[in-house]
Amino acid sequence: MKRTNDQPLKDVLARLVRREGMRQPLLEVRIREIWHQDMGDYINRYTRFLRLKGGMLEIGITSSGLRDELHYSKTKITSFLNERLGEEVIQDVVIRS
């Protein structure tokens, strides 16, 4: 007996992740991985947390000077992370201390 609803495994897994509410936590993990790989030791040393809430990424920074510098680079951070994720996930970035 041959099945007629053959679907790529990628599509099936994507639907499962969306349906089970796993998309947000998986995106957060991917964002952390990208941040730690690409931002360098200096920024990683002062990063306390990265949280994705809806389309807003909260970044906790312990250095006030770095926090101010990153605040002025919010557009670049948003574009960079969305490009690395391959989709428009982040609409805004909030830098917190």
N, C-alpha and C positions, 0 to 999 in steps of 0.2 A: 504494500500500500504506500503510495507516494503522497507526501504532504504538499499542499498547494500554497501554503502561507509562509514560504521560506523568506526569512528576513535576516539581514546582516546582524551578527552578534553585537556590534557596536550600537546599532539602533535599539535593540532590545535592552541592552544595559543602560543606555541613556534614558529610556522610558522608565525603567525600574528605579533608577536613581532619583528622577524627578518625582515619581509617584510616592516613594518612601521617605521623601524629605531629606535626602542625603546630599543634595546638590550644594547647598550652602556650606556645610562642613567640609566637603571635598574641595570646593573653591577656596575656602580659607586655608586649607593645607597647601594647595598649589600656590597661593599667593605668598605664604610663608617661605616655601621652598625657593620661589623666584627671588624674593627679597633677600634671603640669606645667601643665595648664590651670586647675585648680581650687584648688590649694594656695597659690598666690601666690608672689611673688618671694622673700620672706624664707625660706620653707621650701625652695623650689627651690634657693636659693643654698647651703644646707647639706646638701642631699641628694646623697650619693655614688652610691648604687645602689638599685635596686628589683629584687628577684628573687622569682619565684614557684616554689616547690618543693612539688609536691603541692597541698595546700590552705593552705600557710603562705607568707605574704608577708614577706620580709626587707627591711627598709629600713635603709640605711646613712646615718647622720647624723653630720656632723663637729662639731656644736656640742653639748656635754654638756648645757647648759640646755635646748635644744630637744629633745634626745633624751629627757630626763626628762619634759618636757611631753607629747611624743607618746606616751611609754610609758603615761601615765595616760589617754590618749585612744584606746587600741587598739580598744576596742569601737566607738567612733564611726567610726574609720577603716575598720574592717571593714564596718560597715553602709553607710557612704557609698559605698565602692568597689563592694560587691556590688550596691547599688541602681543605681549608674551603669552597671555591666556588664550589668545585667538578669538576673543569675543568681547563685546562691550559689557563688562560686568560692573565696572566701577564708574559711577557718575560723579562722585565727589570724594575728596580726601580731607579728613580732619586730623590735625596734628595736636596731640595732647601731651601734657607733662605728667 
